[in-house]
C-alpha cells in the first residue's frame, strides 16, 4: 500500500489485512513482486455498512457485503451516477471462481443481495471483461454455484465431479479450482468444517504444482511450477 494510504476492509477480513500480505508460498511462486509489508494498523479502517468516498469528478460508495460469501469479509464499490458496480471476485467472467475460503450458500445470498440492492447497469468483475448489462454475469455465477450444491448433495467423488465441471464450463480458465469448490460445497451441504489446506492441496494437484504469479507482470499465459 502506498505510504499514507488507507485500507478499507470488511469486518471479517480485518485480522487478515492487518497481518500483512497473504502470499501463500505453498500455493504460489513469485520472484519480482518486491517487498511486501503489512499496512500500519491505524491505516486499516473497517467498513461495516456504506461509506461514501468523494473522488472529485465522481462519488462512490464502498459497501460491506453481508455475511460470508467469496470470503469472510467482502467489499464492493458502487458508482451510483452510472450504475456501475465493481464486484471484486464475487463475480468473475470467463474464469473459475474460488470458493474455498467462503461459503457457497452465503455467496448465492450475496449475489441476490447485490442485484436487489444496486440493480447495476454495468458490472466490473474481479476477472474478465466489463459486463453491460450485468445480469447475465450474475446468472452464470448463480448457475455454477447452484450446480456445486446440487451435485455434492449426493456425491463426494470430487475428482469425477471436477471433470464434469470442466466439460460443462470448457471455456473457463483455471479449471483446477473446480475440485476445491466442490470440496467447499460438500462441507457446506453437509454441515462439515472444510479442511482448507486439503482443498488447496487438491487444487495444486489438479494444476500440476504451484502457480507462478510472475506471469501477471509479463501478460503471458500462466505457468505451473512443480
C-alpha positions in Angstrom: 0.0 0.0 0.0 1.3 3.5 -0.9 2.6 5.4 2.2 -0.1 7.5 3.7 -2.9 5.4 2.1 -5.8 3.8 3.8 -7.0 0.2 3.5 -10.8 -0.1 3.7 -11.7 -3.6 4.9 -14.9 -5.6 5.6 -15.0 -6.6 9.3 -14.5 -10.3 8.5 -11.2 -9.6 6.8 -9.6 -7.1 9.3 -7.3 -9.5 11.0 -6.0 -10.9 7.7 -5.3 -7.5 6.3 -3.5 -6.3 9.5 -1.4 -9.5 9.5 0.1 -8.4 6.1 0.0 -9.7 2.6 -1.2 -13.2 2.3 1.4 -14.6 0.0 0.6 -18.3 0.3 4.1 -19.5 -0.5 2.9 -23.1 -0.6 0.5 -22.2 -3.4 2.2 -19.5 -5.5 5.7 -18.7 -6.6 6.8 -15.2 -7.5 10.2 -13.6 -7.8 9.6 -10.0 -8.9 7.0 -8.6 -6.6 9.4 -6.6 -4.4 9.0 -6.2 -0.7 5.5 -6.9 0.6 4.8 -5.4 4.0 1.7 -5.2 6.2 -0.1 -1.8 6.4 0.2 0.3 9.5 -2.6 -0.7 11.9 -4.0 2.8 12.0 -4.3 2.7 8.2 -6.7 -0.2 8.3 -10.3 1.1 8.6 -13.4 -1.2 8.8 -16.4 -0.6 6.6 -19.4 -2.0 8.4 -22.1 -0.7 6.1 -21.9 2.0 3.4 -19.1 4.6 3.1 -19.2 7.4 0.6 -15.9 8.5 -1.0 -15.7 11.8 -2.9 -13.3 11.3 -5.8 -13.7 14.7 -7.2 -15.4 14.0 -10.5 -17.3 11.2 -9.0 -18.6 9.8 -5.7 -18.6 6.1 -5.0 -20.0 4.0 -2.2 -17.8 1.3 -0.6 -20.2 -1.3 0.8 -19.6 -4.3 3.0 -21.4 -7.4 1.7 -23.5 -9.1 4.5 -22.4 -12.5 5.7 -19.7 -14.9 4.3 -19.6 -15.2 0.5 -16.4 -15.3 -1.5 -14.5 -14.8 1.7 -15.4 -14.0 5.3 -15.4 -10.3 4.5 -16.1 -8.8 1.0 -16.4 -5.3 -0.2 -17.9 -3.9 -3.4 -17.8 -0.4 -4.9 -20.8 1.3 -6.5 -20.8 4.4 -8.6 -24.4 5.4 -8.5 -24.4 8.0 -11.2 -23.6 5.5 -13.9 -24.9 2.5 -12.1 -21.5 0.8 -12.2 -20.8 -1.9 -9.7 -17.2 -3.1 -9.0 -17.8 -6.6 -7.5 -14.2 -7.9 -6.9 -14.2 -11.7 -7.1 -17.8 -12.0 -6.0 -18.4 -12.1 -9.8 -15.9 -13.3 -12.4 -16.5 -13.8 -16.1 -14.7 -16.5 -18.1 -12.8 -17.7 -15.0 -13.5 -20.4 -12.5 -14.4 -18.7 -9.1 -12.6 -19.7 -5.9 -14.9 -20.6 -3.1 -12.6 -22.5 -0.6 -12.4 -19.5 1.8 -16.0 -18.6 1.8 -19.5 -20.2 1.7 -21.5 -21.4 -1.3 -24.9 -20.7 0.2 -23.7 -17.4 1.5 -22.3 -16.5 -1.9 -25.7 -17.2 -3.5 -27.3 -15.0 -1.0 -24.8 -12.2 -1.7 -25.5 -12.4 -5.4 -29.2 -11.8 -4.7 -28.4 -9.0 -2.4 -26.1 -7.3 -4.9 -28.7 -7.4 -7.6 -31.6 -6.3 -5.4 -29.6 -3.5 -3.7 -27.8 -2.0 -6.7 -29.5 -3.2 -9.9 -26.3 -2.4 -11.7 -26.3 -1.2 -15.3 -22.6 -2.0 -15.7 -20.7 -4.7 -13.9 -16.9 -4.7 -13.4 -16.0 -8.2 -12.3 -12.9 -9.3 -10.4 -11.7 -11.2 -13.5 -12.9 -10.9 -17.1 -14.5 -8.2 -19.3 -16.9 -5.5 -18.2 -20.4 -6.7 -18.5 -23.2 -4.4 -19.7 -25.9 -5.2 -18.7 -24.5 -7.1 -15.7 -27.4 -9.5 -15.0 -26.2 -12.3 -17.3 -22.9 -12.4 -15.3 -24.9 -12.8 -12.1 -26.9 -15.6 -13.7 -23.8 -17.5 -14.8 -22.3 -17.3 -11.3 -25.6 -18.5 -9.8 -25.9 -21.5 -12.2 -22.4 -22.6 -11.3 -22.7 -22.2 -7.5 -26.1 -24.0 -7.5 -24.7 -26.8 -9.5 -21.9 -27.3 -6.9 -24.5 -27.7 -4.2 -26.7 -29.9 -6.3 -24.1 -32.5 -7.2 -22.4 -32.6 -3.8 -25.7 -33.3 -2.1 -25.4 -36.9 -3.3 -21.8 -37.4 -4.3 -18.3 -37.0 -2.9 -16.2 -38.2 -5.8 -14.6 -34.8 -6.2 -12.2 -35.8 -9.0 -15.0 -37.2 -11.1 -17.2 -34.1 -10.4 -14.4 -31.7 -11.2 -14.0 -33.4 -14.6 -17.8 -33.0 -15.2 -17.4 -29.3 -14.3 -14.6 -28.9 -16.8 -16.8 -30.4 -19.5 -19.7 -28.3 -18.6 -17.7 -25.0 -18.5 -15.0 -25.8 -21.0 -14.0 -22.2 -21.8 -13.4 -21.1 -18.2 -9.8 -20.5 -17.2 -8.2 -22.2 -14.1 -10.3 -25.4 -14.1 -8.2 -26.8 -11.3 -10.3 -24.7 -8.9 -13.4 -26.9 -9.5 -12.2 -29.6 -7.1 -11.6 -27.1 -4.3 -15.0 -25.6 -4.9 -16.7 -29.0 -4.8 -15.0 -29.8 -1.5 -16.3 -26.5 -0.1 -19.8 -27.2 -1.4 -19.8 -30.7 0.1 -18.7 -29.3 3.5 -21.4 -26.5 3.3 -24.0 -29.0 2.2 -23.4 -31.5 5.0 -22.6 -29.0 7.8 -19.0 -30.0 8.0 -15.8 -28.0 8.5 -13.7 -27.8 5.4 -10.0 -28.6 5.7 -8.9 -25.6 3.6 -5.3 -26.9 3.4 -6.6 -30.2 2.0 -8.7 -28.3 -0.6 -5.7 -26.2 -1.6 -3.6 -29.3 -2.0 -6.3 -30.8 -4.3 -6.3 -27.7 -6.4 -2.5 -27.7 -6.7 -2.5 -31.4 -7.6 -5.0 -30.7 -10.4 -2.9 -27.8 -11.6 0.3 -29.8 -11.6 2.1 -27.8 -8.9 2.5 -24.3 -7.5 1.2 -21.5 -9.7 3.6 -18.9 -11.0 2.4 -15.4 -10.5 5.2 -13.7 -12.3 3.2 -14.1 -15.5 1.0 -11.2 -14.2 3.9 -8.9 -14.8 4.5 -10.2 -18.3 1.0 -10.7 -19.6 1.9 -14.3 -20.5 -0.2 -17.4 -20.1 0.0 -18.9 -16.6 2.8 -21.4 -16.0 2.8 -24.2 -13.4 5.8 -24.8 -11.1 6.1 -28.4 -9.9 
